[in-house]
Amino acid sequence: MEITEFVETLRLDGALLANAAEEAGPEARIPACPEWQMRDLVTHVGQTHRWATEFVTKGIRQPQRPAEAPAMDDEELVSWLREGHHLLVLALDSAPADLTAWTFLDAPSPLAFWARRQAHETSVHRVDAQQAAGASLTPLPSAFAVDGIDELLSGFHSRDRSRVRTEVPRTLRVRATDKAGAEWTVHLSEAPPRTVRAAPGAEQGEAGPPADCTVEGPAEELYLALWNRLPWDALKVTGDDAAARLWQERGGI
């Protein structure tokens, strides 16, 4: 996906998130994060957007923690969220292509990293807000969902922080049924997961030897299930489901 596509998705989902937060109210519970109320979700996203904006606008080359959110009344939270979201979209829109800044996942460039990461961050939390508000989930383009699956499997869960580990080595195949060639084989062991994506242009089923467990479904449903935002009931799971259960139990970030 192009940087402009990520920024546009960020723009749309940030607005939808704020609308859902306003509708649900500050005390609404977040289904995927039961310890959180809406005020906690809004605070987290608002901090994250401002944190990312700092790297993009100032070209910061070292990691730094997000700044503390200011003391606010509940009535001010959504406006504060909208302001930070707007500043992030402007920053990404106007950043130079050769931006130099700290990143924490592989990417073609720092600008591509921050646009992609904040788009997915915001999309997942937009789902949280809509679920808390009892609203229908706004559909995600399948290409964006595939990219998010790739970021999650090949990026986040390749890091030492991943808790998806097992003493008994297993392989988990993830297959998006609505996008040709969108297959990943996740090698699970006592080390961080190692993910191999099917070669570009490969047909379904060409990802290599049979896996211990295969989970498949439309890209959007896979994306949200792997992020633990939707149950796995609608997905097709075949083979030894121990790998699937391991992910459900330990795949949270």
DRENMILUM-424458 format. One record per residue: x, y negated, z negated of N, C-alpha, C in turn; residue in one letter. Coordinates in steps of 0.02 Angstrom, whole numbers, plus 50000, padded with zeros to 5 digits. Each point is the difference from the previous one (the first is absolute). Layout:
BEGIN
XYZXYZXYZA/...
This chain:
BEGIN
500425006050000499584994050000500434993850000M/499744994650029500354993650002499914996249934E/500484995649986499964995949939499354996149999I/499814997250058499384996150003499395004149981T/500005006450017499445004349982499965001249925E/500585000849969500005000749927499754993749966F/500224994350025499804993649969499254999050008V/499735001950058499284999250011499615004649953E/500235006249991499665004549954500044997349928T/500584997449982500084996949934499504994249992L/499944995950051499554994249996499285002449988R/499785004950039499315002349995499875003549934L/500455004649980499885003949939500074995849937D/500434995050002500054995549942499364996249988G/499684997850054499364996549993499465004749975A/499995006150027499505004949978500105001949926L/500635000649979500155001649930499724994549955L/500144993750018499764994549958499244999849998A/499685001250057499265000150001499725005449954N/500305005950003499775005649958500124998549926A/500574997049985500164998249930499494995149973A/499824995150041499514995049980499325003249988E/499825004650044499355003449995499975004549938E/500535003649986500005004949946500054996849931A/500374994549996500114996749935500625002649966G/500284996149953500655001549970500025006249957P/499425002449976500005005749954499865006650035E/499904999950065499865006250037500595004849995A/499865006349992500525005149994500255002050069R/500655001550005500315002150062500025007650001I/499625003350043499955007449997500675003650004P/500454997750044500645003550008500494998549944A/499874994749962500444998049944499544998749940C/499765005249967499484999349949500194995349943P/500654999049988500214995649946499954992650020E/499874998750064499964993150025499284997650008W/499904993749986499404996450020500184995650060Q/499504996950030500134996050059500504994349986M/499974997149942500474994649984500735002650004R/500115006349981500675002950003500215001050073D/499545002450041500155001050071500164993350034L/499584995049988500114993450030500674997149978V/500155000749937500644997449974500585003550034T/499965006650005500545003850032500114997950072H/499464999650039500064998350070500244992850008V/499744995549959500224993150004500744999249984G/500245003649950500714999949984500425002950057Q/499765005650028500385003350053500054995650062T/499454996750019500014995650058500504994349989H/500004997149942500464994449987500735002549997R/500095005949973500675003149997500275001050070W/499595002950044500225001150070500134993450035A/499594995049987500094993450032500684997049982T/500215001049939500664997549980500565002950042E/499985006550012500535003250041499984997450071F/499404999050027499934998050070500194992750009V/499794995649955500124992950009500704997949979T/500295003549951500654998049974500575004550023K/499845005550034500525004550023500405003049942G/499665001849946500355002649941500285006850016I/500635001149983500355006150020500105005149944R/499764998449941500055004549943499315001549972Q/499905005949972499345001549971499854995349942P/499384998449992499774996149943499295002049983Q/499834999249937499335002049977499504994650017R/499365002050010499484994950011499954995349941P/499844993750013499894995249947499365001749962A/499984998249937499405001049960499434995750029E/499405002749998499424996150022499864994549949A/499774994250022499834994749952499385001949959P/499944996949942499405001149960499404996950036A/499495004050012499424997750037499355002649969M/499474996250009499345002649984499795004750055D/499535004549984499765004750051499744996550062D/499694994149990499714996450057500524997650050E/500634999649979500544997450043500365005550038E/499895006349981500415005450026499955000850076L/499405000150026499935001450072500284994350041V/499904993849978500304994350036500755000450001S/500295002149944500735000949995500235005550047W/499615005450003500155005550047499994997550072L/499484996450018499944997550069500584995450017R/500204995949954500554995350013500655003850014E/500165004949959500625003850009499995004050064G/499425002850017499935003750062500124995450060H/499704994249999500084995150054500734998150008H/500354998849945500714998150003500425005650030L/499845006249984500375005750027499895000650076L/499384999450022499875000450072500364994550037V/499994993949973500364994550032500755001350002L/500275002749946500725001449997500205005150053A/499625005350006500165005150050499904997550071L/499494995950010499874997250067500564995450023D/500304996449953500504994950019500725002249988S/500105006149974500695002349985500385001350065A/500654998850000500405001550059500085007550009P/500065002250062500085007150015500645002849969A/500514995849992500635002349972500054998749925D/499434999749966499994999149928500475004949966L/500384997649952500425004349958499714999949929T/499825005849974499715000349933500055007149974A/499955000749935500025006649968499385004150020W/500105006550009499455004750013500145006349959T/499505004349994500135006349964499805006350038F/499784999150063499895005850044500324998450068L/500185005150036500284999050067499484996650045D/500244995450042499564996450046500424997150056A/499704998450057500384997050055500314993349981P/499684996449954500264993549978499674998349933S/500294995349962499664997949938499304997250012P/499924996350054499344997350015499505005650014L/500215005050038499565005750014499835003749935A/500495000749956499885003449936499474996449960F/500094993449990499544996449956499304999650030W/499954999250066499344999950031499655006749992A/500365005450013499715006749994499815001549928R/500464999049954499895001849931499414996249970R/499964993550013499454996249971499345001550034Q/500015001950063499385002050032499725006349968A/500425004949988499765006249969499844999049926H/500404996249966499854998449930499304997049994E/499864995350043499364996449997499425004450022T/500115004250051499475004450024499795005049946S/500485003149967499845004949949499624996649942V/500224994049981499664996749944499334996950022H/499924998550065499354998050025499505005749991R/500235006150012499585005949988499815000349926V/500484998949956499865000049928499444995049984D/500064994050027499514994849985499325001750028A/499975002650060499355001850030499685005849962Q/500405004849979499735005649961499724997449933Q/500364995449969499774997249936499354996150008A/499934996950058499394996150014499435004350025A/500135006450012499495004450027499834998550073G/500484997150035499894998150070500265005450047A/499755000050061500265004650051500714998050017S/500425005050013500704998650016500054997550072L/500364994650010500124997550067500475004850036T/499835002350060500435004850035500684997250015P/500505004450001500684998250019500155002950069L/500354996350042500215002950065500435006249989P/499915005150041500375006249990500754999050007S/500214995450045500724998850008500304997249936A/499634995649967500244997149937500025005449946F/499495004349998499995005449950500585004750011A/500155001850063500575004450014500644996849976V/500084993550013500604996549977500055000249924D/499444999349967500015000249927500175006849972G/499765005250033500195006849981500765000950006I/500264997550056500725000550012500404996249947D/499774994049982500344996249948499995003749934E/499435002949983499935003449936500435006349997L/499975004150053500365006449999500754999050011L/500174996350052500714999350019500354994649961S/499624995449971500294994449964499975001049925G/499414998849971499945000249926500205006649970F/499775005550031500135006549968500675003150021H/500404996250035500695002350012500464997349946S/499744995749957500414996749949500035004349936R/500504998649960500105003849938499404999349952D/499614994750008499444998949955499425005050011R/499995003350057499445004650014499965005549949S/499405001349976499895005349951499735006450033R/499954999950067499745005950035500585004950009V/500095004249949500565004749999499765006749975R/500345005350021499795006749980500615004549996T/500005004549951500545004849994499965005250056E/499405001250025499905004850055499954996050065V/500495000350044499984996150063499375001750041P/499694994850026499415000850041500024994950057R/499615001250051499924995150054499274998150006T/499894993650008499324997450009499974996450067L/499555002250043499924996650065499394995449996R/500104993950022499474995050002499864998450073V/499385000750021499834999250071499404995450007R/500084994650038499454995550016499665002650063A/499385002149993499665003350056499784995150054T/500004993549986499784995250050500574996250033D/500625002049986500584996750032500495005450022K/500065001050066500455005150026500714998949976A/500315005549977500694999649979500104997349930G/499474998049965500074997349932500015005849950A/500575003249994500095005549953500654999149962E/499985001849937500584999649957500085006649963W/500615002349992500155005849958500384997549940T/499725001049941500304997649938500315006049964V/500654999849992500375005449966500044998349926H/499685004149960499964998849928500495004649963L/500344997249952500495003749961500114996349934S/500555001649966500164996449938500294993150015E/500174998750062500254993550022499424995850026A/500114993650014499464996050031499775003250065P/499364999550017499755003050062500394997650061P/500095004450047500324998350064499495001050055R/499854994750036499475000250050500284999650070T/499765004350043500195000050071499374998950041V/499994994750040499424998750042500085003550067R/499455002250028500015003250066500284995150051A/500345002650050500304995850051499464996050036A/500174993850022499524996050037499735003850061P/499354999750010499705003350057499845007349989G/500195002749943499865007149986499265001249993A/499785005750022499305001949992499905002749929E/499385000249977499865002749935500235007349997Q/500315001749943500245006849991500715001050022G/500344994650022500695000650023500504997449949E/499804999849937500434997149948500515004949973A/500025006150026500495004849976499675006349973G/500385004149963499745006249972499394998749956P/499585005049990499414999149957500204997549930P/499604995549973500114997449934499635004349948A/500204999449938499645003749947499284997549994D/499914993550010499344997049994499934994650053C/499424999650031499874994750049499384996249978T/500054993450000499434995749986499894995650060V/499394999950024499864996150061499324996749997E/499964994650037499384996150004500144993650037G/499494995750009500114993650032500534995949963P/500374996050036500564996349971499804995849940A/499444996550006499794995649945499855004049937E/499675005750007499845004149941500635002949970E/500475002150042500645002549974500374994649962L/500034994150029500344994349970499734998649930Y/499344999549995499714998349935500045005849950L/499965006150025500075005849955500715000549973A/500494999050044500705000449978500174994549951L/499664994350006500084994649952499545001049939W/499655005749998499555001649945499434995149992N/499764997450057499424995450000499365003650023R/500075005850030499425004050018500135007249979L/499475003849983500105007149984500205003850063P/500295005849989500245004150056499455004450029W/499394999449974499465004650019499874999950075D/500064994150031499844999450071500565002350045A/500585001549971500575002250040500005007650006L/500295002650053500075007250009500675002249972K/499995004249950500615002649969500045007550013V/500545002250031500095007150014500665002449971T/500055006549987500615002849971499994999549925G/500595000449971500094999749927499884992849977D/499464998949964499834993149982500404997349941D/500505003749977500414997649944500354993550018A/500234999450062500344993850021499524994150001A/499385001350022499504994750000499834997949929A/499935004849955499854998349930500584996249968R/500615001950017500584996549974499984992650020L/499824998850062499974993050023499454996249963W/499435003149993499454996749965500174998349928Q/500405004449968500174999049930500584995049991E/500474999950048500624996149989500154994850054R/499554999450049500164995650056499864992649989G/499734998349942499854992949987500624995849993G/499944993750023500574995349997499794994049957I/
